[in-house]
Amino acid sequence: MGGSRNQAASSLISLLLIVLAAVLLAVAALPRVAQAADSYRFVAKWGSQGSGNGQFKMPSGVAVDGYGNVYVVDAGNHRVQKFTSTGVFVTKWGEQGAGNGQFDRPNGIAVDRSGNVYVTDLGNSRVQKFTAWGGFITAWGTWGKGLGQFYEPGGIATDSYQNVYVADSGSQRMQKFGSLGAFILTFGSYGSGSGQLNQPNGMAVDILRRVYVADYGNHRIQRFSQDGYFQALWGGYGSGAGKLDHPRGVAVDRSMNVYVADSANSRVQKSTGGGVYLGGFGSYGTGNGQFEYPYGLAVDAAGNVYVSDRTANRIQKFAPDTRSTCTVTLRFGGLRIGALKLGRRMTAKGKVTPATPPGHKVKLTLQRKRGTRWVAVKTVRRSFGPTGAYSWKYKPTRKGTYRMRASVAATATSRSGASEWHIFWVR
């Protein structure tokens, strides 16, 4: 009797295992949908090397106020410059020195909800507070590692209660103050563990008053509560998506997405407030949308991103790319089983969706295989009407293996798009 029960139980377990295996295989076979990366497009740039209005010498921190004005720490010129959102110079203040309103290698900058401006004065080991037009209000801090003192203060940020957070880079810690400099607390210590820091630099605070810190020497971002308790970290050394190489600046938008100046990788990366990678933009260079060494960054209420390029001495502005991506189809007429007889015509035809503005054309690129290489044969452009349909008739003059692709360039209302390469043979 006992043996029968054991056999029945064994059979039931075997059946359950078979069912479980079938379910797991079915789940594994389901199509996996990748999350589309957020895209940004270059909008504007301003600045060049120099000491005139609108010129820079090693710009560092960037901040925006509620009116869309952009504040830039012009570190090498020991001053702050203020611009409109399109880069028109508004005003400036500061000069080299140790007096009120003077600077010695200023670094970070933040604007509170009342429009007051806070600047970390690195060489003078202090924070200075100003009106939106540069009027001096107060200053606090002296050189040292005691509470309320600074040793190379870097990034700075404010929360909705107008508390001020400062990355005390040389002391490997964060300090929190009231809006007039009253010391509140400190957190962090040197190391690579959770909550430890190695040259903390840029920082930002979201609407929940969570604090994000660019842990420069540890190649990562760390998130803390407003009281300094460790919550999360992400990054790690590298150049792949989500990896970081000496990050400098940090900013956060109203949706609590985090933007990081991935300085040594010459790019900006975007993630959720929990570190899930959302996308990135930029590459090394001096062209539009490229960076030599992105340093500070800020995000305005519309989601525009402003980035200081420290060694290129300029500011670049990027906007979320909400344009639709063009879909381009391509097919051939006149072929039989993928081949065309020499001397006969073929028709390349397809459709562009959405149909872009009048006068825009689709580009057809034709190549022929020579050995292991593809060599150009012909490139033509064809107009398409309101439906997006296009066609092109072509008669090859040589036998061989050919391939063709159709593409359209980006416009003000749509992103670029292209079909896959389509191969055919001429016999």
Secondary structure as GFF3:
##gff-version 3
##sequence-region A 1 427
A	DSSP	alpha_helix	2	29	.	.	.	ID=ss1
A	DSSP	beta_strand	40	46	.	.	.	ID=ss2
A	DSSP	beta_strand	59	64	.	.	.	ID=ss3
A	DSSP	beta_strand	70	74	.	.	.	ID=ss4
A	DSSP	three_ten_helix	75	77	.	.	.	ID=ss5
A	DSSP	beta_strand	79	83	.	.	.	ID=ss6
A	DSSP	beta_strand	89	93	.	.	.	ID=ss7
A	DSSP	beta_strand	106	111	.	.	.	ID=ss8
A	DSSP	beta_strand	117	121	.	.	.	ID=ss9
A	DSSP	three_ten_helix	122	124	.	.	.	ID=ss10
A	DSSP	beta_strand	126	130	.	.	.	ID=ss11
A	DSSP	beta_strand	136	140	.	.	.	ID=ss12
A	DSSP	beta_strand	153	158	.	.	.	ID=ss13
A	DSSP	beta_strand	164	168	.	.	.	ID=ss14
A	DSSP	three_ten_helix	169	171	.	.	.	ID=ss15
A	DSSP	beta_strand	173	177	.	.	.	ID=ss16
A	DSSP	beta_strand	183	187	.	.	.	ID=ss17
A	DSSP	beta_strand	200	205	.	.	.	ID=ss18
A	DSSP	beta_strand	211	215	.	.	.	ID=ss19
A	DSSP	three_ten_helix	216	218	.	.	.	ID=ss20
A	DSSP	beta_strand	220	224	.	.	.	ID=ss21
A	DSSP	beta_strand	230	235	.	.	.	ID=ss22
A	DSSP	beta_strand	250	252	.	.	.	ID=ss23
A	DSSP	beta_strand	258	262	.	.	.	ID=ss24
A	DSSP	three_ten_helix	263	265	.	.	.	ID=ss25
A	DSSP	beta_strand	267	271	.	.	.	ID=ss26
A	DSSP	beta_strand	277	281	.	.	.	ID=ss27
A	DSSP	beta_strand	294	299	.	.	.	ID=ss28
A	DSSP	beta_strand	305	309	.	.	.	ID=ss29
A	DSSP	beta_strand	314	320	.	.	.	ID=ss30
A	DSSP	beta_strand	324	325	.	.	.	ID=ss31
A	DSSP	beta_strand	327	328	.	.	.	ID=ss32
A	DSSP	beta_strand	331	333	.	.	.	ID=ss33
A	DSSP	beta_strand	339	340	.	.	.	ID=ss34
A	DSSP	beta_strand	346	353	.	.	.	ID=ss35
A	DSSP	beta_strand	361	370	.	.	.	ID=ss36
A	DSSP	beta_strand	373	383	.	.	.	ID=ss37
A	DSSP	beta_strand	389	394	.	.	.	ID=ss38
A	DSSP	beta_strand	400	408	.	.	.	ID=ss39
A	DSSP	beta_strand	414	415	.	.	.	ID=ss40
A	DSSP	beta_strand	417	418	.	.	.	ID=ss41
A	DSSP	beta_strand	422	426	.	.	.	ID=ss42
###
